């Protein structure tokens, strides 16, 4: 695109009832403003200008892109006034106006708008709504667009019109400068409406046209948390549809949340209630059971994750089995064929090929070899209250149930640790090591009883 994209992001959003600026409320894990900026970048403009106002410092702290040009609207006097603050920042022959609280607009629709502008001087994006309440109405003479009337200024007859103004407009930049100069605030709101540019342009003999959005959800804005939730579900259904068309099986597209980027191989399956955050990579034939959370992780071919498991900043090799109710914390790496079972937590550890941690265990800061078996209830005591320490477990070691490995400690290859042991010193390879108190039976001992019984 040869020109500038102006994103209006100065609104207070009082109906959100929040200390967070409206444009920073999230859709699919990203601030709404971030969605709009990303879409603007897809059009490759010469410049992106963001008009900020209410809590502008918070907005700029959250969106730190160095190439954005920020302009302040100190007083919120309407959309025309907001665009007017950006006039000195405009470059190029075309200006496209977007909104920071309209996050579902697509590059394809905006490209259609810009193509239409090639035969006009001003082009408005419109939509047809079953219920147009709250939106400015499009007035036409035949097919010609004559003006846009805001609902508060509309007659009863005009309010019956279902074609509405999205607010998104593309201008010849010089025409935009002329229109902003001629705006007034003689209306019910006492504001400078950007929409009045339509009538100003037509009266001056300029060509004004419109493009209708094929899907009205693209132009929906957010004014309260009900609308925020509605757009969240719309975005998620759009993403779910993309995934299914690309070959991913979703057991219920209405019950999956993609809050990042999902990369996948062939024949992957995701059950209900799953959440994907950050960058997640699935190899071929990966199965994700219900109610799992995947965050910035890679799962290689033929891995299976059972229900209610959480995997974060971890790498999982081929053919692994995880869960149910397992948690892989940051820094975890499972080699091929490893198994992590129910109620097991792994943190900052490397689990070798074919090793098993199947039940009720915690493994932290550990280097584990191949074909190791970890019994139920085993923990590595890696934290001394001030520092973390490493545990090393050699190939084919067998760790009995209810064992505590007090780091720093090394268990040699083929070693066996007896159940119930607390290991504080290195256990040699190929030997049985255990730590137990002598079992004693006290003959004739009586269990205490409550008085009166």
C-alpha positions in Angstrom: 0.0 0.0 0.0 1.4 3.4 -1.0 0.4 5.6 2.0 -0.5 5.6 5.7 -2.7 3.5 7.9 -4.1 5.5 10.8 -5.4 3.4 13.8 -7.7 5.2 16.2 -7.0 3.9 19.7 -7.8 6.8 22.0 -11.2 5.8 23.4 -11.7 5.4 27.1 -14.1 2.4 26.9 -16.1 3.3 30.0 -18.5 0.4 29.5 -15.7 -2.1 29.9 -15.6 -1.0 33.6 -11.8 -1.6 33.7 -8.6 0.1 34.6 -7.1 -1.4 31.4 -7.4 0.7 28.3 -10.1 -0.8 26.0 -7.7 -1.5 23.1 -5.5 -3.6 25.4 -8.3 -6.1 26.3 -7.4 -9.4 24.7 -8.8 -11.5 21.9 -7.1 -14.9 21.4 -4.4 -13.9 23.9 -3.4 -10.7 22.2 -4.5 -7.1 22.8 -7.1 -6.0 20.3 -4.8 -3.2 19.1 -2.1 -5.8 18.4 -4.5 -7.7 16.1 -5.2 -4.5 14.2 -1.5 -3.6 13.9 -0.7 -7.1 12.6 -3.5 -6.8 10.0 -2.2 -3.3 9.0 1.3 -4.7 8.5 0.0 -7.3 6.1 -0.9 -4.4 3.8 2.7 -3.2 3.8 1.9 0.5 4.2 4.6 3.2 4.2 3.7 4.2 7.7 1.4 3.1 10.6 0.2 5.9 12.9 -1.6 5.1 16.2 -3.7 7.8 17.7 -3.8 7.3 21.5 -5.5 9.2 24.3 -7.0 7.8 27.4 -4.2 6.0 29.4 -2.0 6.4 26.4 1.1 5.6 28.4 -0.2 2.2 29.3 -1.0 1.6 25.6 2.5 2.5 24.5 4.1 0.4 27.2 2.1 -2.6 26.0 2.8 -2.0 22.3 6.5 -1.3 21.9 7.0 -1.7 18.1 9.7 0.8 17.2 8.4 1.6 13.7 5.0 2.8 14.9 4.4 6.6 15.0 2.3 7.6 18.0 0.1 10.7 18.0 -1.9 11.9 21.0 -5.5 13.0 21.1 -5.6 14.9 24.4 -9.3 15.5 24.2 -11.8 13.0 22.8 -13.8 15.2 20.5 -14.8 12.6 17.9 -13.4 10.4 15.2 -12.8 13.3 12.8 -10.9 15.2 15.5 -8.8 12.0 16.2 -7.8 11.7 12.6 -7.1 15.4 12.5 -4.4 14.9 15.1 -2.6 12.6 12.6 -2.7 14.9 9.6 0.9 16.1 9.9 2.1 12.4 10.1 0.4 11.3 6.8 2.6 10.3 3.9 1.8 8.8 0.5 -1.2 9.2 -1.7 -3.6 7.0 0.3 -4.8 7.0 3.9 -6.7 4.1 5.5 -8.4 4.6 8.8 -8.8 1.6 11.1 -9.9 1.2 14.7 -8.1 -0.4 17.6 -11.2 -2.0 19.0 -12.2 -3.7 15.7 -9.9 -6.7 15.9 -11.4 -9.1 13.4 -11.0 -7.1 10.2 -9.1 -9.1 7.6 -6.4 -8.0 5.1 -8.5 -9.4 2.3 -11.4 -7.1 3.0 -9.1 -4.1 3.3 -7.5 -5.0 0.1 -10.9 -5.0 -1.6 -11.5 -1.5 -0.1 -8.2 -0.2 -1.4 -8.8 -1.7 -4.9 -12.2 0.1 -5.0 -10.4 3.3 -4.1 -8.5 3.2 -7.3 -11.7 4.3 -9.1 -12.7 6.8 -6.4 -11.5 9.4 -3.9 -13.1 8.1 -0.8 -14.3 4.5 -0.1 -16.3 3.4 2.9 -16.5 -0.1 4.3 -20.1 -1.0 5.0 -22.0 -4.1 6.2 -25.6 -5.4 6.3 -26.8 -6.1 9.8 -30.0 -7.7 11.1 -30.0 -5.3 14.0 -28.2 -2.0 13.0 -28.8 -0.4 16.4 -26.0 1.9 17.4 -24.4 2.2 14.0 -24.4 5.1 11.5 -26.6 4.4 8.5 -25.6 4.5 4.9 -27.8 6.9 2.8 -27.8 6.4 -1.0 -29.4 7.7 -4.1 -29.7 4.6 -6.1 -26.3 2.9 -5.9 -24.6 6.2 -5.2 -23.4 6.8 -1.6 -24.6 10.3 -0.5 -23.9 10.5 3.2 -23.7 8.7 6.5 -26.0 9.7 9.3 -25.2 8.8 13.0 -28.0 7.0 14.8 -28.6 9.8 17.3 -29.0 12.2 14.4 -31.1 9.9 12.2 -34.8 10.1 11.5 -37.1 7.2 12.3 -37.1 6.3 8.6 -33.3 6.4 8.4 -33.0 4.1 11.5 -34.8 1.4 9.5 -31.9 1.2 7.1 -29.8 -2.0 7.7 -26.7 -1.0 5.8 -24.3 0.5 8.3 -21.0 2.3 8.4 -18.2 0.3 9.8 -16.1 3.4 10.4 -13.3 2.0 8.3 -12.5 4.4 5.3 -9.9 4.8 2.7 -9.1 8.3 1.3 -7.0 10.0 -1.2 -4.8 11.7 1.3 -5.2 15.2 0.0 -9.0 14.8 0.0 -8.8 13.7 3.7 -6.9 16.9 4.5 -9.6 19.0 2.9 -12.5 17.2 4.6 -11.0 17.3 8.1 -10.5 21.1 7.6 -14.2 21.5 6.8 -15.7 19.4 9.6 -17.9 20.9 12.2 -19.5 19.6 15.4 -23.1 20.7 14.8 -24.7 17.4 15.8 -26.4 15.7 18.7 -23.0 14.6 20.2 -21.2 17.9 19.7 -18.4 15.9 18.1 -16.4 16.1 14.9 -17.5 13.0 12.9 -15.2 11.4 10.4 -18.4 10.2 8.7 -19.3 13.7 7.6 -16.4 13.5 5.2 -18.7 11.6 2.9 -21.1 14.5 2.4 -18.3 17.0 2.3 -16.5 15.1 -0.5 -19.7 14.5 -2.5 -20.7 18.2 -2.3 -17.3 19.1 -3.6 -17.7 16.8 -6.6 -15.4 14.0 -5.5 -16.1 10.3 -6.2 -17.4 8.5 -3.2 -18.1 4.8 -3.2 -18.5 1.8 -0.8 -17.5 -1.8 -0.4 -19.7 -4.2 1.7 -18.0 -6.6 4.0 -18.8 -10.2 3.1 -18.9 -11.2 6.8 -20.3 -8.6 9.2 -18.4 -10.0 12.1 -15.2 -8.4 10.7 -16.5 -4.9 11.4 -17.9 -5.5 14.9 -16.3 -3.3 17.6 -16.0 -3.9 21.3 -17.7 -1.6 23.8 -18.3 -4.0 26.7 -17.2 -7.4 27.9 -20.2 -9.1 26.4 -19.1 -7.9 22.9 -15.5 -8.9 23.8 -16.6 -12.5 24.6 -18.7 -12.6 21.4 -15.7 -11.6 19.2 -13.4 -14.1 21.1 -15.7 -16.9 20.1 -16.0 -15.6 16.6 -12.2 -15.4 16.2 -11.8 -18.9 17.7 -14.4 -20.4 15.4 -12.7 -18.8 12.4 -9.3 -20.3 13.5 -10.8 -23.7 14.2 -12.3 -23.7 10.7 -8.9 -22.9 9.3 -7.3 -25.8 11.2 -9.9 -28.3 10.2 -9.7 -27.4 6.6 -5.9 -27.8 6.9 -6.3 -31.3 8.2 -6.5 -31.1 12.0 -9.2 -33.1 13.7 -11.0 -31.0 16.3 -13.5 -33.0 18.3 -15.5 -29.8 18.9 -14.5 -26.6 17.1 -16.5 -24.6 19.7 -14.4 -25.9 22.5 -10.8 -25.1 21.6 -8.9 -21.9 22.2 -5.9 -20.9 20.0 -4.1 -18.0 21.7 -0.9 -18.2 19.7 0.5 -20.0 16.6 -0.2 -23.7 16.0 2.0 -25.6 13.6 1.1 -29.2 12.8 1.8 -32.3 10.8 -0.6 -34.8 9.4 -3.5 -36.5 11.2 -3.3 -34.5 14.4 -6.2 -34.7 16.8 -7.2 -32.2 19.5 -10.0 -33.1 21.9 -12.3 -30.7 23.7 -11.4 -27.9 26.1 -7.8 -27.5 25.0 -5.8 -24.2 25.1 -2.9 -23.4 22.8 -0.7 -20.5 23.8 2.5 -19.1 22.2 4.2 -21.1 19.5 3.2 -24.8 19.6 4.5 -27.4 17.1 2.8 -30.8 16.7 4.4 -33.5 14.5 2.5 -36.2 12.6 -0.2 -38.2 14.4 0.0 -36.3 17.7 -3.1 -36.7 19.9 -4.0 -34.1 22.5 -6.6 -35.3 25.0 -9.4 -33.1 26.6 -8.7 -30.1 28.8 -4.9 -29.8 28.0 -2.9 -26.6 28.0 0.0 -26.4 25.5 2.3 -23.3 25.8 5.5 -22.7 23.7 6.3 -26.4 23.2 7.1 -29.0 20.5 5.7 -32.5 20.4 7.2 -34.8 17.9 5.5 -37.6 15.8 3.1 -40.1 17.4 3.2 -38.5 20.9 0.0 -38.9 22.9 -1.0 -36.4 25.7 -3.8 -37.6 27.9 -6.5 -35.5 29.6 -5.9 -32.5 31.9 -2.1 -32.2 31.2 -0.1 -29.0 31.0 3.0 -28.7 28.8 5.0 -25.4 28.9 8.3 -24.5 27.2 9.2 -28.1 26.7 10.3 -30.4 23.9 8.8 -33.9 23.6 10.3 -36.6 21.4 8.7 -39.2 19.2 6.2 -41.7 20.6 6.0 -40.3 24.1 3.1 -40.8 26.5 2.1 -38.0 28.8 -0.7 -37.8 31.5 -3.4 -37.8 32.4 -2.9 -35.0 34.9 0.8 -34.5 34.1 2.7 -31.2 34.1 5.8 -30.5 32.1 7.3 -27.2 33.3 9.8 -25.0 31.4 13.1 -26.6 30.4 11.8 -30.1 30.2 13.0 -32.4 27.4 11.7 -35.9 26.8 13.5 -38.2 24.4 11.6 -40.7 22.2 9.4 -43.2 24.0 9.6 -41.6 27.4 6.5 -41.8 29.6 5.3 -39.3 32.1 2.2 -40.5 33.9 -0.6 -39.3 36.1 0.1 -36.6 38.7 3.7 -36.3 37.7 5.6 -32.9 37.5 8.8 -32.5 35.5 10.8 -29.2 35.6 14.0 -28.3 33.9 15.0 -31.9 33.3 16.0 -34.3 30.5 14.3 -37.6 30.5 16.1 -40.2 28.3 14.6 -42.5 25.7 12.3 -45.2 27.1 12.4 -43.9 30.7 9.3 -43.9 32.8 8.0 -41.6 35.5 4.5 -43.1 35.8 3.0 -42.1 39.1 2.8 -39.3 41.6 6.3 -38.0 41.3 8.3 -34.7 41.1 11.5 -34.6 38.9 13.3 -31.3 38.9 16.7 -30.2 37.7 17.6 -33.7 36.7 19.6 -35.5 34.0 18.0 -38.9 33.5 19.4 -41.6 31.2 17.7 -44.2 29.0 15.3 -46.9 30.2 15.2 -45.6 33.8 12.2 -46.6 35.9 11.0 -44.2 38.6 8.7 -45.6 41.2 5.5 -43.9 42.5 6.0 -41.1 44.9 9.6 -40.4 44.0 10.9 -36.8 44.3 14.2 -35.1 43.6 14.9 -32.7 46.4 16.6 -30.1 44.2 16.2 -26.9 46.3 18.0 -26.3 49.6 16.1 -23.1 50.4 18.6 -20.9 48.6 20.0 -22.7 45.5 18.9 -25.4 43.0 21.0 -28.5 42.6 21.2 -31.2 39.9 20.4 -34.9 40.1 22.0 -37.4 37.7 20.4 -40.8 37.1 22.2 -43.2 34.8 20.9 -45.6 32.2 18.6 -48.4 33.3 18.5 -47.3 37.0 15.6 -48.5 39.0 14.3 -46.1 41.7 11.9 -47.7 44.2 8.7 -46.1 45.2 8.6 -43.3 47.8 12.3 -42.4 47.3 13.8 -39.0 48.0 16.9 -38.1 46.0 18.6 -35.2 47.8 20.6 -33.2 45.3 23.3 -32.8 44.4 23.4 -36.6 43.9 24.3 -39.2 41.2 22.7 -42.6 40.8 24.9 -44.8 38.6 23.8 -46.8 35.6 22.0 -50.1 36.4 21.7 -49.0 40.1 18.7 -50.0 42.2 17.4 -47.8 44.9 15.2 -49.6 47.5 11.7 -48.3 48.1 11.3 -45.7 50.8 14.9 -44.6 50.7 16.3 -41.1 51.3 19.5 -40.9 49.2 21.9 -38.2 50.2 25.1 -39.6 48.8 26.0 -41.0 45.3 24.7 -44.5 44.6 27.2 -46.7 42.7 26.4 -48.2 39.4 25.0 -51.8 39.4 24.4 -52.0 43.1 21.4 -51.9 45.5 21.4 -48.9 47.7 18.8 -48.3 50.4 18.2 -46.2 53.5 15.7 -47.6 56.0 15.1 -47.7 59.7 15.0 -51.2 61.2 11.4 -52.5 61.3 10.2 -53.2 64.8 7.1 -54.8 66.2 6.1 -53.9 69.8 4.3 -56.9 71.2 1.2 -56.1 73.3 1.0 -52.4 72.4 -2.6 -51.0 72.8 -4.0 -48.2 70.6 -5.4 -45.4 72.8 -9.2 -45.2 73.2 -11.5 -42.3 73.8 -12.6 -41.9 77.4 -16.0 -43.5 78.2 -15.7 -46.2 75.6 
